[in-house]
Amino acid sequence: MLTVHAAPLVLPVGAAGVVGGAVAVDGDRIVALGPYDAVTAAHPTARVRQWPGVLTPGLRQWDGVPLLTRLYHPDPREADELGEQPLTGADFERLAGRMDEPRRAGSVRRGLQRMLRHGTTHVAGGFAEPAVRTAVGRAGLTVVPPAGTGAFEPSLDPFARGRDLAGSAHGPLAVGGRADLAVFDVPDEATLVEAGAGTCVATVLGGRLVHRRR
């Protein structure tokens, strides 16, 4: 279904931002990008989704391997025992020794859901475990080559490593490109970088709305 995603500011990356902009999506492809009035006039029958804040390309998560294989993402039903935040370091190691495959697979799925809630559409690969590769494939994320780890602590927020939008986005939005989008409830790029990807209100993956903050 043809859908127009509109926001007060569209930041394509590699081109000037569009105030009062919109991106038209047909299937998994971007078919138009520009001012809202021009995009909707060209596609008058499209469904329109109005978002707050800024619309950007989906983000690229370089810490995919440690986030999915060296952290445990608790089930909400475990919150009383383990809390709500991912467990790492010694806490993860203590739990790993008594973790069966279904529990590990559940952690991976929840880790992927957390990535989507941070606007992630691309994740660095190198996943040795078949179960992790399968989960990533089912989630629909695009796998990209891994990067050097450096001294970075793994973070669900791609801006922790990317630092700015150009360094954190998977690539520019372009007509004909895959419709991987993220929307953040902030007024501009500077605020987005400062506040981080936790401000994400929607993630569109290959044209599918896979996350929407209620």
C-alpha positions, 0 to 999 in steps of 0.5 A, spaced: 500 500 500 502 506 498 504 510 504 506 517 505 510 518 511 510 526 513 514 530 519 515 537 520 523 536 518 525 530 514 533 529 514 535 525 508 542 525 509 547 528 504 542 533 502 538 539 505 533 538 510 526 539 508 521 543 512 514 540 512 517 534 508 514 527 506 517 521 504 512 516 499 513 509 500 510 503 495 512 496 497 519 496 500 521 502 496 521 510 496 518 513 490 518 520 492 521 525 497 520 532 498 515 538 501 509 535 503 504 538 499 508 536 492 509 529 495 501 528 496 499 532 490 503 527 486 500 521 490 493 523 492 490 516 494 496 514 498 495 513 506 498 519 510 502 518 516 503 524 520 509 524 525 512 529 530 519 531 530 524 529 525 524 523 520 531 520 518 534 514 514 534 508 519 540 507 523 546 502 523 547 498 529 555 497 529 554 493 536 550 488 534 554 482 536 555 484 543 548 486 544 545 480 541 550 475 544 554 478 550 548 481 553 541 478 556 535 482 555 530 480 560 523 478 559 518 483 562 516 477 567 523 477 570 523 484 572 522 483 579 528 478 579 533 481 574 530 488 573 528 491 566 535 493 563 540 488 559 545 484 563 552 485 561 559 483 564 559 479 570 551 479 571 551 476 564 556 471 565 553 468 572 546 467 568 549 464 562 551 458 565 544 456 567 541 459 560 538 454 556 537 455 548 529 457 549 531 462 554 537 465 550 533 465 543 528 469 547 533 474 549 536 475 542 529 476 540 528 482 545 534 485 543 532 485 536 526 489 538 530 494 543 534 495 536 528 497 532 525 501 538 532 505 537 530 506 530 535 501 527 534 498 520 541 495 519 546 491 524 553 489 523 554 482 522 559 476 523 554 472 527 557 465 528 551 462 532 545 460 527 540 461 531 542 469 532 543 469 524 536 466 523 533 471 528 536 477 525 533 474 518 526 474 521 526 481 524 528 483 517 534 487 519 539 488 513 546 485 515 552 489 514 559 488 515 562 488 522 567 494 524 572 494 528 570 494 536 575 500 538 574 502 545 567 503 545 562 500 550 556 496 546 550 501 546 543 500 543 543 507 541 547 508 535 549 515 536 554 512 541 558 510 536 556 514 530 556 521 534 552 525 528 546 523 524 551 522 518 555 517 522 549 513 525 544 513 519 545 507 514 545 511 508 541 517 505 534 517 503 533 516 496 528 515 491 528 508 488 532 506 495 529 501 500 524 504 505 528 504 511 526 510 516 526 512 523 522 518 526 524 521 532 520 526 537 525 532 537 525 538 533 532 538 529 538 534 528 542 537 534 537 535 539 537 528 536 544 527 537 544 530 544 538 526 546 539 520 542 535 514 539 531 513 545 527 518 542 524 514 537 517 514 536 517 510 529 521 505 525 519 503 518 523 497 515 523 495 508 516 499 508 513 496 514 512 499 520 515 495 525 515 500 531 510 505 533 511 508 540 504 508 543 
